[in-house]
Amino acid sequence: EECIEISKEVHKSLRFGLKDKNPEKIYAKSNEVKIALEFADLMAVLELLKENYILDFDKIFIENDINIENEIKNKKVKVMKYFEYANNKEG
């Protein structure tokens, strides 16, 4: 659910910009603030899962011989590759 909320706010930002706010609300938060708040909600849920022994990512990575630092590094390389492609694309 929290990931869907993040996705929704990110898509609004892609359409209207990070600084945009709902013009119909006087005290509306910007899209970037709403994204940050949704990420905080996701982090809270992940912490609760770990604290209550429901989902322990560290244990999962160790048991499945996953090097999380390498996974993160590889993902960053992949994202930057497509980010550069998008920035260099004509159109």
N, C-alpha and C positions, 0 to 999 in steps of 0.2 A: 504494500500500500504506500509506504513512504517513497519508494523508488518511483512509483507512478506519479506521486505529487511532485517530485523533483523534475521528472520528465515534462510534466505539464508546465511548470514554471520556466524551464529551459526553452521549451517550444514557444512560449509567449515572448521570451526575450529575443529569440531568433527573429520573430515576426516584428516586434515593436521596439526592441533595444533594451539593454540592461537598465538604463536609467528611467525608462518609461513607468508611469503609474496609471492606475485606473482613474480616468478623468471624472468619473461619476462619484468618487469618494473623496471627501475633504482631506482625511488623514491617511490616504493610501500609502502603502510602502512601495518602494521601487521593485522592479523585477529582480534585481540583483540581491536585494535584502530578502525577498521571499525565497529565492534559491538558497541563500545561506541558512535561513530558518528551517527550510525543509531538510537540508543536510544535517543540521543539528538534531532534528527529529529522528533521522535515520541513525545517526551515531548513538542516540539515546536507546533506540530499540536494539541495536547491535550490542551495546553494553549490557542491557537487560538480559539478552539471550546468553551472553557469556557469564554474567553474574549468577544466573540461575541454572547454569550447567546444561543449557539446552543446545547451544552451539558454540564450541570452542575452536575457533579458527586456528590458533597456534597448534593445537593437538591434531587437527585435521591435516594441516600442512606437514607436520612431522610424520604422522602415520602414513601419509601418501607420498613421502619423499619429494615434497614440493618446496623449492627455494623461493620464498615469497619476494625476496629482493630482486631475483632474476625475473620473476613474473612481472613485477612492477616496472623494471627497467625495459623489458621487451615491449610492454604495453605503451610506455612513453615514446619509445622509438617509432612504433607503429602509428600512434596518434599524430606525432610530429610530421611523419611522412605524408599523411593525408591532409594535415593542416597546411603544410607547405604547398601541396598540390592544389588545394582549394584557393589559397592566396595567389597562386601563379596562373590560375585558370582564367582564360579570357572569356568575357561574356557579360 
